[in-house]
């Protein structure tokens, strides 16, 4: 699922804000190669191994409090990843 959303974070004392297309990651979802912003759906309790492998444009991920596990190399080669936050 894709939604239009925003992201806000603090960086070096300043608040940063970005609008964009947010990919909502659900169980067994195929993650687009050009994904930039991701929100993990509350139905996801485990992010599987290599789920986001090589998503080089991925900048931000929003997790939820019920997430139990992030498996090995789930975000391997996500070279643009700057922040992981919880909702």
N, C-alpha and C positions, 0 to 999 in steps of 0.2 A: 504494500500500500504506500502511496505517496501523498503527502500533504504539503501545503504551503505553511511555513512556520518561521520561527525566529530562534536565535540563540543569543544569550547574553552571558558574559564572563568577565572576570577581573584579571587584568594583565598589567603587571608593574604599577599597581596602584590606580590604574584607569579602568573604567568600565568600557567594554567593547560590545558591540551589538551587530548582528548580521541577520538579514532576511534570506530565505532561500527555500528550495525544495527539500523537504525532509523525507527520507525513506524510513518507513516504519518496518523494522525487522520483526518478522513473525517466524514461528518454527518452520524450518525447511525452506525458507525464502531464498530465492536466488538474488544475490546482491548485485545491482548494476555495477559495471566496471567504473563508471564515472560518478559514483555516489560521493557527496560532499558532507552532508549532514545526516545523522542516523539517530533514531529514537528506538530503543528496544521495547517491544510490546510487552505489557505485563504478563501475557501468557507464556513468555519465554523464561524458563528457569535456568537453562544452561545455554551458553553460547558455544556451539560446537567447534572442534578443531578446524582451523583454517577457514572459518566462516567468512572472513573479510580479507583473505589472502590477496595481496597485491593491489588493493584498492588505493592507488597512489594519490588520489585526490581527496580522500576521506580526511576531513579536518576535525570533526567534533562528533562525539557520541554521548547520548543521554541514556543512562541506565535507570533501573528502578530498584527499590529496596528489597524486593523479593527475589532478585537474581541470586542464585546459589553458587554458580560456577562459571568461570571462563576457562575453556579448555586450551590446551597447548597450541601455541602459534595462531590463536584466533585472529590476531591483528598483525600478523607477520607481514612485513614489507608495506605497511601503511605509513609511508615516509612523510606524509603531510599532517599526520595526526598530531594535534596540538592540545586537545583537552578531552577529558572524560569526566562527566558530571552525573549526579543523580537527580532524578525528578523530585 
